[in-house]
Every structure is written in C-alpha cells, then in structure tokens.
Amino acid sequence: MAKDKTAYVCTECGYDSPKWMGKCPSCGAWDSLKEVKLGKATQRPTVNVQWSTDSEGGTVKRLSEVEHTDEVRLDTRDEELNRVLGGGLVKGSLVLLGGEPGIGKSTLLLQTVLKMEGLKVLYVSGEESERQLKMRAERLAGNGQVGEELYILCETSLEKIYKQAADLNPDIIVIDSIQAISSEQGEAFPGSMTQVRDCAVSLLRFVKETGKCVILVGHITKDGSLAGPKVLEHIVDTVLHFEGDRHYMYRVLRGLKNRFGSTAELGIYEMESSGLRAVTNPSEMLLSNSSEGLSGVAVAATIEGARPLLIETQALVSSAAYGNAQRSATGFDIRRLNMLLAVLEKRAGFKLAQKDVFLNIAGGIRVSDPAIDLSVIVSVLSSTYDQPVKPGTCMAGEVGLSGEIRSVTRISQRVSEAQRLGFRRIVIPKMNLKGLDLSNKGIEVVAVGKVQDALREMFK
C-alpha cells in the first residue's frame, strides 16, 4: 500500500524540501518549514533517451542568412508602461510583474487591459472572485462600464486555462498570480518551486508557439526578491518590478530584464482613489517649493533611463546621543553614503565621526545614478553647519575617492531640465564642459573639479 507523500515547505519564500530543516536554505528564515501532504506516492516512469544522428532538429545557418523583422508591439494605451516595455507589449512574449502585496500590481494590469480597446484579453485570477474583479473594474473605469473584450476566468489549473484560451483565442492573457497556478501533471502543491518552474516553462512554450502575449503577476519574499526559483526570471522575456512605499502615493515601475528593450527606463505613477495615474512630469512632483531656504536640502539633476529627473536630497546631521554614530539612508545605498562621508573627512577635513547622519531621497523613490553624489555631500554639510544652499541652485557630479568631481553622462539633458524648471544655476564637473553648447542656455553653469571647489560655490 502506497504511503502518503509529504514535503516541507517554507512559509516565507515557498521553498520545498523532502525533509525538515531548521533554517530555510533559500531565504534564511528559521523554523519556517512546515509539513504538507501531497497525496499518494506514485512511481514516475523512466524514459530512456538515445542519441541518434537521424533525429530531426534545427538546421544550422549562417548568421548573415537569418532573416528577421521588427517585433510587432501592442499599444497598452499607457505612456509610462510603454516606455518601460520599450514601446509596448511584444507578441509572443512572456512578461513577469513583481511587487510587494498591496502595492498595486493587479490594479495596474486591470486598468491597462480596460484601456486596450480592439484587443481580446483573458484575465485569469487565482486569488480573487469574479465579483471582486467586477467591483474593481467598475471603480477603475469611472463611468461604471467595463470593456466588452475583457473576459474573466477564476481558475488555478493550467490545463483548464489552456482549454479556455483555445476556445476564446485572446490576444493577451493575464495570470494573477503564477504562484497560484498549478499543473495537474505535477505532484507538488501550488506555489512550490517545482510547480512555478514547470508552469513557467509550459507558458513560455505556449507563447512562442501561438504568438500570444502572456503577463504573469509574481509575489516577492520579505527580502524583496521574486518568490520561487531564480530560474523563473531567466525563463521569461521581461521582468518588471513595481515598487514604492504604501504610505506614499507614488509608485515606480522599473524594468529589471527586457529582451526587447532597455532596462534603464523608469515609469512613475500616482495612486489615487480611482486607480493609478501616470505622472508625465516627475521632476515637479519630486521637488518641494517649501524647502527653499532650509538647511540640509540640495537638488540633484539625475537621469533615469532616457528621462532627466530633478530630485530633492534631504540630510539631517546631529550629535551622536548614544555613543556610536548612526548612519541611515532611505532611497540611497548606505554603503555609498559611508564612502562619501569618509571622503568628506579625509579629503575635505570635515569631522563627522561623532555625528548621526540621516539621508532621505524625497518622493519615496530609489536613485542609483552616481551623479547624485555631489548633492548628498552638499546636503550633509548644509545640515552640519545649518546653512542653506544658495537658492535656485542644482548640481550633478560623481565624487571619487580622491575628492575629485568626476564627469557624468548626458550633461546637456540635465542642464536643459534644470533650466526648464526655473533653476538659475547648476554646478557640474569640469570635465563635462568639453563639447557642451551653452549658447542657448539661459542658466549659469559653474564647473568644479574638486569637492572643496564645489563646497565653496554652494555656500560662499
């Protein structure tokens, strides 16, 4: 008589193991593996694979002989989403959208497919009922009328989804979420690494053979990575990450992987009661007029993808009250902050070892552009000496370990964006002056080569 087959599953990340372990090897959580019954154990049939020179397969071609055409893209009617995708959804592509619970993944996809008129969309939900989806769709539509070409299916079986897709023949299939879908051919339970991997491989084969576009919603673990096996991100064509603090109304859509476009693009949304609104001018959103004349505030001219952004950098420096100085950064790499503080102490002579330093990037977004270095050190020193930066001034520059201000890319776009938003002065690296046309710029451009020179220009 066959015994019940069991497995031990991590409640944090979904990792499954045939035996119990005190610590999950995937996410590192302790005492998170719980026993789950999978049913009767069955013996898998063995398959003997033999190599044969007579077997049919792909033919070898010269690279110059390969013919190709431009990808056919579907317009999502969302300027921000189109930008991150590289121009729209590509037919025959598999897209994975990840994000924290409650951040707005389902809202973004549902309001997007509601706008795509003329395209037949199948929305598969494994977590919500039909009534819940109808209520959300009416709220997002505003006028209470939803699209006639949007079809809803509440199902978790992959085989039944394929059957409905064959009968309906949709242009786009949205699956919310991949962790809730399982295949009847697998023995593992839904959400396990085996099921997630097998379902993703099957869906990839489906989109390549049929030319349909499939969008998957993926959960993330507590450390911010996508739940399930890492191979899931290698299988799909595009990986999008929807991020933002739920206490803020702004959301950021980033492309982590894109086989059909750039991964440097950025989309910004504002969460409203009627859904997500695309922000077409994020620089004005990220700047606050009330902070002018206050110490510890500096404005950086950054680049995210093809879009210039002016971002407010806020710093607070105070005496360490508990012996050991604290270092905290929100929206900025804490290791980069420690390096910049070391440069200030070693190259510029400012003693900050006994000071608590808190850094915040306004708007709740995360910045990785090295051109923000100059505004970080300026805001730190502005707070240290309680002296505001000159009004109407912004800056861009990477700080090196020897205290030099290194050149940054696309300086002309940064200068033009600062001028457009009414800034009267911008501080840039000296090396960026070469080839920069200032004849039509209605803004004062100050070039500096070292940290000391930049600080004199900011506070003199």
Buried (B, 14 or more C-beta within 10 A) or exposed (E): EEEEBBBBBBEBBBBBBEEEBEEBEBBEBEEBBEEBEBEEEEEEEEEEEEEEEEEEEEEEEEEEEEEEEEBEBBBBBBEBBBBBBBBBBBBBBBBBBBBBEEBBBBBBBBBBBBBBEEBBBBBBBBBBEEEEBEEBBEBBBEEEEBBEBBBBBBBBBBEEBBEBBEEEEBBBBBBBBBBBBBBEEBBBBBBBBBBBBBBBBBBBEBBEEBEBBBBBBBBBBEEEBBBBBEEBBEBBBBBBBBBBBEEEBBBBBBBEBBBBBEBBBBBBBBBEEEBBBBBEEBBEBBBBEEBEEBBBBBBBBBBBBEBBBBBBBBBBBEEEEEEEBEBEBBBBEEEBBEBBBEBBEEBBEBEBEEBBBBBBBBBBBBBEBBBBBBBBBBBBBBBBEEEBBEEBBBBBBBBBEEBBBBBBEBBBBBBBBBBBBEBBBBBBBBBBEEEEEEEEBEBBBBBBBBBEBBBEBBBE
